[in-house]
Amino acid sequence: MRVYKIIDGLAQVFSVVFNDKVVNAFQYFKNQVRWYGKKRKFRRVGNNVHLEFPAKILTPDKIEIGDNVFIAENAILEVWGDNPDACISIGNNVCISSRIHIGCINKVTIASGVLIAGNVLIEDHFHGDVSSSEADIEPNKRILKSRGEISIGENVWIGENVVIMPGVSIGRGCVIGANSTVTKSIPDYAVAAGSPAKIIRRLKN
Protein backbone atom coordinates (compact mmCIF):
# COMPACT_ATOMS: atom_id res chain seq x y z
CA MET A 1 0.00 0.00 0.00
CA ARG A 2 1.11 3.56 -0.68
CA VAL A 3 0.84 4.59 2.98
CA TYR A 4 3.29 1.89 4.04
CA LYS A 5 5.74 2.91 1.31
CA ILE A 6 5.63 6.48 2.61
CA ILE A 7 6.16 5.29 6.19
CA ASP A 8 9.04 3.09 5.03
CA GLY A 9 10.64 6.02 3.23
CA LEU A 10 10.31 8.27 6.28
CA ALA A 11 11.77 5.53 8.46
CA GLN A 12 14.85 5.37 6.25
CA VAL A 13 15.31 9.15 6.50
CA PHE A 14 14.86 9.23 10.27
CA SER A 15 17.26 6.27 10.69
CA VAL A 16 20.04 8.58 9.48
CA VAL A 17 19.08 11.36 11.90
CA PHE A 18 18.26 9.28 14.98
CA ASN A 19 20.87 6.81 16.22
CA ASP A 20 20.20 3.80 18.44
CA LYS A 21 20.56 5.81 21.64
CA VAL A 22 17.86 8.26 20.58
CA VAL A 23 15.53 5.49 19.43
CA ASN A 24 16.06 3.57 22.67
CA ALA A 25 15.31 6.74 24.63
CA PHE A 26 12.02 7.16 22.76
CA GLN A 27 11.13 3.51 23.39
CA TYR A 28 11.91 3.90 27.09
CA PHE A 29 9.79 7.05 27.27
CA LYS A 30 6.86 5.28 25.56
CA ASN A 31 7.19 2.33 27.95
CA GLN A 32 7.25 4.59 31.02
CA VAL A 33 4.15 6.49 29.91
CA ARG A 34 2.28 3.19 29.65
CA TRP A 35 3.67 1.98 32.98
CA TYR A 36 2.71 5.09 34.95
CA GLY A 37 -0.76 4.91 33.43
CA LYS A 38 -1.11 1.33 34.64
CA LYS A 39 0.81 1.69 37.93
CA ARG A 40 -1.85 3.66 39.80
CA LYS A 41 -4.33 0.82 39.28
CA PHE A 42 -2.29 -1.76 41.24
CA ARG A 43 -3.10 -2.65 44.84
CA ARG A 44 0.43 -1.72 45.83
CA VAL A 45 3.63 -0.89 43.96
CA GLY A 46 6.97 -0.27 45.64
CA ASN A 47 9.90 1.88 44.56
CA ASN A 48 12.06 1.26 41.50
CA VAL A 49 9.65 -1.07 39.68
CA HIS A 50 10.08 -1.53 35.93
CA LEU A 51 7.50 -3.37 33.84
CA GLU A 52 8.26 -3.68 30.14
CA PHE A 53 5.49 -3.51 27.57
CA PRO A 54 3.75 -5.14 25.82
CA ALA A 55 2.19 -6.77 28.88
CA LYS A 56 -1.25 -8.10 29.78
CA ILE A 57 -2.37 -7.15 33.28
CA LEU A 58 -5.82 -8.32 34.38
CA THR A 59 -7.30 -6.89 37.61
CA PRO A 60 -4.18 -4.99 38.75
CA ASP A 61 -6.08 -4.00 41.91
CA LYS A 62 -5.40 -7.58 43.09
CA ILE A 63 -1.66 -7.45 42.40
CA GLU A 64 1.05 -6.32 44.82
CA ILE A 65 4.65 -5.57 43.79
CA GLY A 66 7.50 -4.74 46.16
CA ASP A 67 10.65 -2.63 45.69
CA ASN A 68 13.34 -3.10 43.03
CA VAL A 69 11.33 -5.39 40.75
CA PHE A 70 11.98 -5.93 37.05
CA ILE A 71 9.43 -7.69 34.83
CA ALA A 72 10.43 -8.15 31.18
CA GLU A 73 8.21 -7.84 28.13
CA ASN A 74 5.20 -9.98 27.24
CA ALA A 75 4.29 -10.72 30.85
CA ILE A 76 0.78 -11.98 31.63
CA LEU A 77 -0.40 -11.35 35.19
CA GLU A 78 -4.05 -12.21 35.73
CA VAL A 79 -6.34 -12.73 38.71
CA TRP A 80 -9.66 -14.37 37.86
CA GLY A 81 -12.93 -14.96 39.67
CA ASP A 82 -14.86 -13.42 42.51
CA ASN A 83 -12.65 -14.40 45.44
CA PRO A 84 -12.04 -11.09 47.29
CA ASP A 85 -8.84 -12.48 48.82
CA ALA A 86 -7.32 -13.62 45.52
CA CYS A 87 -3.96 -11.95 45.00
CA ILE A 88 -0.64 -12.09 43.18
CA SER A 89 2.05 -10.88 45.57
CA ILE A 90 5.62 -10.19 44.39
CA GLY A 91 8.28 -9.31 46.97
CA ASN A 92 11.36 -7.09 46.81
CA ASN A 93 14.40 -7.50 44.55
CA VAL A 94 12.65 -9.84 42.13
CA CYS A 95 13.76 -10.24 38.51
CA ILE A 96 11.38 -11.89 36.04
CA SER A 97 12.40 -12.56 32.43
CA SER A 98 10.19 -12.32 29.36
CA ARG A 99 6.95 -14.20 28.74
CA ILE A 100 6.08 -14.97 32.36
CA HIS A 101 2.48 -16.12 32.79
CA ILE A 102 1.00 -16.00 36.29
CA GLY A 103 -2.66 -17.02 36.58
CA CYS A 104 -4.46 -16.84 39.91
CA ILE A 105 -7.90 -17.44 41.42
CA ASN A 106 -6.58 -18.11 44.93
CA LYS A 107 -3.13 -16.75 45.78
CA VAL A 108 0.33 -16.75 44.24
CA THR A 109 3.17 -15.46 46.41
CA ILE A 110 6.67 -14.79 45.11
CA ALA A 111 9.00 -13.87 47.97
CA SER A 112 11.95 -11.47 47.84
CA GLY A 113 15.15 -12.17 45.95
CA VAL A 114 13.60 -14.52 43.38
CA LEU A 115 14.99 -14.88 39.85
CA ILE A 116 12.67 -16.32 37.19
CA ALA A 117 13.85 -17.13 33.66
CA GLY A 118 11.74 -16.82 30.51
CA ASN A 119 8.66 -18.78 29.41
CA VAL A 120 7.60 -19.78 32.92
CA LEU A 121 3.99 -20.68 33.75
CA ILE A 122 2.67 -20.33 37.31
CA GLU A 123 -1.03 -21.14 37.80
CA ASP A 124 -2.95 -22.03 40.95
CA HIS A 125 -5.96 -23.47 39.13
CA PHE A 126 -7.30 -25.82 36.47
CA HIS A 127 -10.17 -25.63 34.02
CA GLY A 128 -12.56 -27.94 35.88
CA ASP A 129 -11.76 -31.23 37.59
CA VAL A 130 -10.03 -32.92 34.64
CA SER A 131 -12.53 -35.74 35.05
CA SER A 132 -14.66 -37.96 32.81
CA SER A 133 -17.78 -36.02 33.81
CA GLU A 134 -16.39 -32.91 32.10
CA ALA A 135 -14.71 -34.58 29.14
CA ASP A 136 -17.46 -33.46 26.75
CA ILE A 137 -17.46 -29.85 27.96
CA GLU A 138 -15.30 -27.32 26.17
CA PRO A 139 -12.31 -26.62 28.47
CA ASN A 140 -12.84 -22.88 28.23
CA LYS A 141 -16.40 -23.31 29.59
CA ARG A 142 -15.42 -25.40 32.62
CA ILE A 143 -15.41 -23.73 36.03
CA LEU A 144 -11.97 -22.68 37.22
CA LYS A 145 -10.97 -24.60 40.34
CA SER A 146 -7.94 -24.13 42.58
CA ARG A 147 -6.09 -26.94 44.30
CA GLY A 148 -4.31 -24.57 46.65
CA GLU A 149 -2.08 -21.52 46.78
CA ILE A 150 1.35 -21.33 45.19
CA SER A 151 4.24 -20.07 47.30
CA ILE A 152 7.79 -19.42 46.08
CA GLY A 153 10.28 -18.76 48.87
CA GLU A 154 13.11 -16.25 49.15
CA ASN A 155 16.15 -16.42 46.86
CA VAL A 156 14.69 -19.10 44.59
CA TRP A 157 16.07 -19.47 41.05
CA ILE A 158 13.62 -20.83 38.46
CA GLY A 159 14.99 -21.88 35.08
CA GLU A 160 13.60 -21.47 31.58
CA ASN A 161 10.34 -23.14 30.50
CA VAL A 162 9.33 -24.25 34.00
CA VAL A 163 5.69 -25.01 34.89
CA ILE A 164 4.59 -24.65 38.51
CA MET A 165 1.33 -26.41 39.28
CA PRO A 166 -1.46 -25.53 41.78
CA GLY A 167 -0.90 -26.13 45.48
CA VAL A 168 2.89 -26.16 45.19
CA SER A 169 5.27 -24.57 47.69
CA ILE A 170 8.91 -24.04 46.72
CA GLY A 171 11.18 -23.52 49.72
CA ARG A 172 13.78 -20.89 50.39
CA GLY A 173 16.98 -20.98 48.34
CA CYS A 174 15.80 -23.63 45.85
CA VAL A 175 16.92 -24.04 42.25
CA ILE A 176 14.43 -25.40 39.72
CA GLY A 177 16.06 -26.70 36.54
CA ALA A 178 14.97 -25.65 33.05
CA ASN A 179 12.04 -27.47 31.42
CA SER A 180 10.81 -28.83 34.76
CA THR A 181 7.19 -29.33 35.82
CA VAL A 182 6.79 -28.83 39.56
CA THR A 183 3.82 -30.91 40.71
CA LYS A 184 4.75 -31.33 44.39
CA SER A 185 6.21 -29.03 47.03
CA ILE A 186 10.00 -28.69 47.25
CA PRO A 187 11.69 -28.16 50.65
CA ASP A 188 14.22 -25.42 51.44
CA TYR A 189 17.64 -25.41 49.75
CA ALA A 190 16.96 -28.15 47.21
CA VAL A 191 17.86 -28.45 43.55
CA ALA A 192 15.00 -30.04 41.59
CA ALA A 193 14.61 -30.88 37.92
CA GLY A 194 12.59 -33.02 35.55
CA SER A 195 8.96 -33.55 34.62
CA PRO A 196 7.68 -34.15 37.19
CA ALA A 197 10.43 -32.35 39.13
CA LYS A 198 12.42 -34.43 41.59
CA ILE A 199 15.09 -33.41 44.09
CA ILE A 200 18.54 -34.16 42.67
CA ARG A 201 20.69 -32.36 45.22
CA ARG A 202 20.57 -30.56 48.57
CA LEU A 203 22.32 -27.21 48.94
CA LYS A 204 22.10 -27.39 52.71
CA ASN A 205 21.39 -30.22 55.13
URGIQUI-V365583 format. One record per backbone hydrogen bond with DSSP energy under -0.5 kcal/mol. CO is the residue of the C=O (numbers start at 0). NH is the residue of the N-H. If there is no record, write none. Layout:
BEGIN
CO,NH
CO,NH
END
This chain:
BEGIN
0,4
1,5
2,6
3,7
4,8
5,9
6,10
7,11
8,12
9,13
10,14
11,15
12,15
12,16
13,17
16,18
18,22
19,23
20,24
21,25
22,26
23,27
24,28
25,29
26,30
27,31
28,32
29,33
30,34
31,35
32,36
33,37
34,38
35,39
37,40
38,41
43,64
46,67
47,68
49,51
49,70
53,73
53,74
54,56
55,57
55,76
57,78
58,61
59,42
59,62
61,87
62,42
62,43
63,89
64,45
65,45
66,92
68,49
69,95
70,51
72,98
74,55
75,77
75,101
76,57
77,79
77,103
81,83
82,85
86,88
86,107
87,63
88,109
89,65
90,65
91,112
93,69
94,115
95,71
96,99
97,118
99,75
100,102
100,121
101,77
102,123
103,79
105,86
106,149
107,88
108,110
108,151
109,90
110,113
111,154
113,94
114,157
115,96
117,160
119,100
120,163
121,102
123,146
125,127
125,144
130,133
131,134
133,136
137,140
137,141
138,141
142,127
144,125
147,166
149,108
150,152
150,169
151,110
152,155
153,172
155,114
155,157
156,158
156,175
157,116
158,161
159,178
161,120
162,164
162,181
163,122
164,167
167,150
168,170
168,185
169,152
170,173
171,188
173,156
174,176
174,191
175,158
176,179
179,162
179,181
180,182
180,195
180,196
181,164
185,170
186,189
188,202
188,203
189,174
189,191
190,199
190,200
191,176
192,197
193,180
197,192
200,190
END
